[in-house]
Structure formats: structure tokens, C-alpha cells
């Protein structure tokens, strides 16, 4: 590559680049770096270090188009002003970027304007369980492997987590999982077909412990109405938290809903949730874990 064919949108971040010649993709790579130089990591095997002064810094050009890795999916993650999540821009590894390139089209569901009927994205008819905020996908992968008779839909906005779980799904040849990268509240509100889910799982959501942040907690009256819309009659809502005040908050919200009944939490539903490293670390520190289970009437 010569300096005239290199164009960069910015620095101090991860970038996903595509070298295009005559409208054909010639190479795909990940760029990382700071203010003096960056590392060219080709996903096809070539690597090099290039100084910023050797690069023509422009928004784009006809030979070399570069975009931030956060925009790889080509979508906005939320249109709501008050969000229940903070988008953590952790470092995306080369392996995670390659997983996104290789496996997203097979496992991912792009969000546009169309209604998402989960059954349309699986090659068989089966109950559909939704996990909201799967993180790095540890519990998701274990549940999907242990329950091949279930179709799993999972939502996460954190791109490194999506890249990581794509590698796990491909490496273990798990075929009953589909992923969405978007605001879960909007997915429940605007995109999922009514009565299309048999279970919703929300494990260790952000408790937003400061009082001024309580309005960002995902479990609220609106959330219960959205769950009622997308769950089938008799559908299950299963949540877990290691923050006791948040457990009290969740139960208070759910008890106010006349269309949900609380179930005992020592049965098969709770045991279906794998023990993750995150949870084990909290248990070792003495954090009590509360599982709360509710059934839609």
C-alpha cells in the first residue's frame, strides 16, 4: 500500500478497514494505535506498522474506506434518550473482529424497520428463550449447549462481547442461537412479534445503585408491559441479581403487575441458569444472589 491509498478517519480507537479497488474488496484489517503510529493487522495475514504522517487523513476516498468498528453493523443502537445501558468501548481484539466478519451473517439479525419474528430465523419450530444483556456470552453458550431443543435469541450492545460469543458459537458448532445488537427495550417495544417468546432471561442487569440513576433501571412498569406483549400466555420472566436493593425493586415492580405471578425459585427454572465466573466471583466476596421468577397469566 502507498501513502496515497491510505485514508484514516481518526485515532485513539479501533478501526475496521476495507481496501476497495474498482468496487472489489481486496483486504480487510483491524487498525489500533495512538497519536504517532498505528498497527496494521490484516485479517488475511499481513501486518505492518505505519506512521500517522505517512497517511492521508480524510473522511474517505475511492480506494480506501475506513470505518469505526462500532459502526460495523451499520446501525444505530438506540433511538431512546434515556437508556438502560452504557456502551463500553472496550478493546476489540483481532480475533473478535474476525469473528464478526466471518460469523455475523450466519448468526446475527440486523435491525431495520421490519418486524422480527424469531421463528423465521431458525430452521425448526421450537420454544424461544430470550436473554437480554448476555455480556461475553458465557451463560448463553452453556444454556444453548445444554438445551438443544430450545431456540435462543440473545441481545447485547457491547461489540467485543458479541465478537467473543460468535467465536464460541462457531467453535462449539452451536446452531440454536441468534444474536441481536440493539437496545433491548426497543426490540421488545417495536420489533419483536407479539407473543413470540416463551421465556425472557435478564441476568445481573446494571443495578444503577445511585438514586439519581434509578430511572435507568431496565425493570420498571413500562418493561412489564413490553414483556406482556412479547411473551406467550404462561411465559416466564427469570431474572437474577447480586444487589439486594435491586432485587427488592424488581419484586416490588413485578408484584404491582396484575398479569404476572411470582413462582418459587428453587426449581428447574432457576437450575437452568449456569453459574458464571462473574457470579462465582461475587459469591466468593459474599454477595447474595437472588433469583426471581414470574409467570405471565
N, C-alpha and C positions, 0 to 999 in steps of 0.2 A: 504493500500500500504506500502511496506517496502522500505528501502533506496536502496536496490539492484534493485528494479524495476523502479526507477525514474531516468530519464536522461533529462538534460536540455541543450539547445543549446546556451544560453546566458542569459543576464539580461538587465535591464533598458528598457524593451519593453513589448508589449503584445504578448502572445503566444497562439496558439491554439494547444491543445494536444489531442492525441488519444491513449488510453491504449489498446494495442492489445495483446491478448493471443491466441496462436495457430491460428493466422491469422484471428481472430474474434474481432471486435471492442467491447470492454466491457464498455467503458465510454468515454465521450467527455467533455472537460472542457476548461476554459479560465484561464490563469495564468497572474497575474500582480504583479509587485514588483520591488524592488531595489536591493542594493548590499548585504543586510543582510538577508532578508527573502522575500518570495513571498506568495501571496494569491492563494490558490487552490479553484477555483469556478467551481464546477461541473455543467454542463448543465442538469444533471439528478437529482440535488437536494442536493448533499453532498458538504460541504465546509470545508476547513481546512487551517491553516497557517503552512508552512513548512520552516525551516531554510535552507539556502543555504548549510551549512556544512553537512546537512543530505542527500544531493543529490549528486548522482554520475554524474559529469558533463562530458558528452561525446556528440559527434555528433548525435548518435542514438544507439539503441540496439534492440534486437529481441522482448523484451516485451513492450517497451515504446518508441513510436516515437513522437517527438515534432517538430513542425514547426512554423515559424513566421506567424502571422495572415496575413501579407501582401502577403504570398505565398499560401494562402488558395485556390485561384483559380487555382493554378498550371500553371501559365503562366507569361511570360514577358509582361510588359505593353506597351513597345515601343521598336523598334529597331533603331529609329532615334537618331542621336547625338544632333540635335538641336530640342528641344521640346517646345511646346507652353504652357506647364503646369509645375508646381512644385508639386510633390507628397507630400502632407502634411500628416504626420503620426500622426494625432490626436488620442486621446484615443478611442479605440473601446470598447463600453460598452458590458456588458454581454448580454443584450437584442439584440443588433445589431449582435453579434456573433451568437446568437441562430437563428436570422432571416436568416443569411447567411446559416446556417446549414439546416434549415427547408424549405426555400423557393427558394434558388437559382436554384436548379434543375428544378423547375417549371417555373420560370420567366427568368432566365439568359440564355444567349447564350455564350458558350465558344468559344474562338477564337483559331483556329488551322491553318490549311493550306487550308481549304475548302472555297469556295465562299459562302457568306451569302446572300441568297435571303429572304428578310424579310417576304414575303408572305408564306414561308414554315413554319414559326414559329407561325402562327395564324391559328385558325380553321375556318376562313371565309375570303372571299375576300373583301377588303376594302382599301380606301386610307391609305397610310403610311406616318406619320409625324415623323421626327427625331429631338430629342432635344439633342444638344451637350453640355455637362457640366451641368448636372441637379442639382449639389450640393447636398442638402438634399432632393431634390425631391418635394419641396412644389408646384412649378408651374406645374410640370409633373403630380402629382396626381390630382390636381384640373382640369387641362385640360382633362385628361383621363376620369375623372368622368363626366365632362360637355359635352364630345363629345364621347359617346359610339359607334358612327358609324365610328370612326376613329381608326386605329391601330397605336399605339405609340411605336416607337423604341427610346431608350434613352441610351446615353453613358456618363459614369463618371468613373474616375480613383480612386477617394477618397473612400477608403473602408468603413469608418463609414457612409458616405452618402449613399452608396449602401445598407448597412445593415439597415439604418433607413428607406429608401423608401420601402424596401422589407416588413417591418412590416406594413407600411401604406397601401401598395397594398393588403396585405393579410387581414388586419383588415377591410378594406372597400370593400373587395371582388371585386376588380378591375381586369378585365380579358383581357383588351385590351392593355396591356403594356408588352414589353420585354426589358431586360436590357443587355448592353454590358459593360464590364470593360476593356477598352483598349484605346490606343491613337486614338482619333477621326480622325486625319489626315490620319493615316494608314488605318483605317477602310474604309474611303472614297476612298483611293487610291488603296488598294489591295484586299479588302474583299467583299464589297457590290457589288451586281449585278448591271450592268448598267441600268439606267432608272428605278430604283426600289423604288424611293421616290417621294412623291407628295409635301412635304414641308420639309425644313430644318430650325430649330429654334436655334438661338445662343443668349442667353440672358445673358447680363452682363459678357462677357468674360473678362479675365485679360487684362487691357489696356497696361500693360508693359510701364509705363509712362517715364522711363528713356531712353534717346536716345540710349544708348548702348544696350538696351534690345528690341528696336523696331523690330529687326529681329525675335523675338519670337512671335510677334503678329500673331494670327491664321488667320486673314483675310489678305490675300496677293494674288498676281497674281496666284500662284500655287493653292491656295484654291478655287479660282473661277473656275479653270479648273477642279478640282475634283468635285465641285458641279455640273458643267455642265455634267459630266459623269454619276452621280448617280440620278439626277433629271429627271423626265419625262418632255417632252415639255410642257411649261406653268406652270412648278413647281415653287414654291415660296421659296425665302430665306428671313426670317424675323429675324432681329437682334435688340437688344436694348442695350444701354449703358448710363451710367450717367457720362461719362468722355468726355466732348465736343471735345477735340483734337482727341480722338479716333473715335468719330463719323465722324469728318472731314476726318480722314484717311480712314475709311471704305468706305465712299461715294466716295472718290477720286479713290480708287481701283476699286469699282464697276462701276463707270462711265467710266472707261477706258476699260471695258469689252463690246465688241460689241454684246455679246449674252445675256446680261441682261438689262432689262428696269426697271427704278425706278417707283414705284407706289405711289399714295397718301397714307399717313399714318394715316388717320383719319377714316378709315372704319372698316369693320368687321374683317379684319385680325389682326389689332392692338388690337381690343377689345377682341380678343380670348386669349390674354396673361393675366394671372391673376396677380394681384398686390400682390407681396410677401412682407414678413416682411423686407427683405433686401432692397427692393426698397422703401418701406414706410419710412424706417429709413433715406435713402438718401434724399427723398423728404422733410422730416421734417428738414433736415440740409440744405435745399436749393439747392440740386444738381439737375440740369435739366436732365430729361430723354429723350433721343432721340430714337424713333422707326424708323427703316429704313427697307423698304420692296422692294424687287426686284422680277421680274418675268423672268424666262428663256424663251427665244423666241422659 
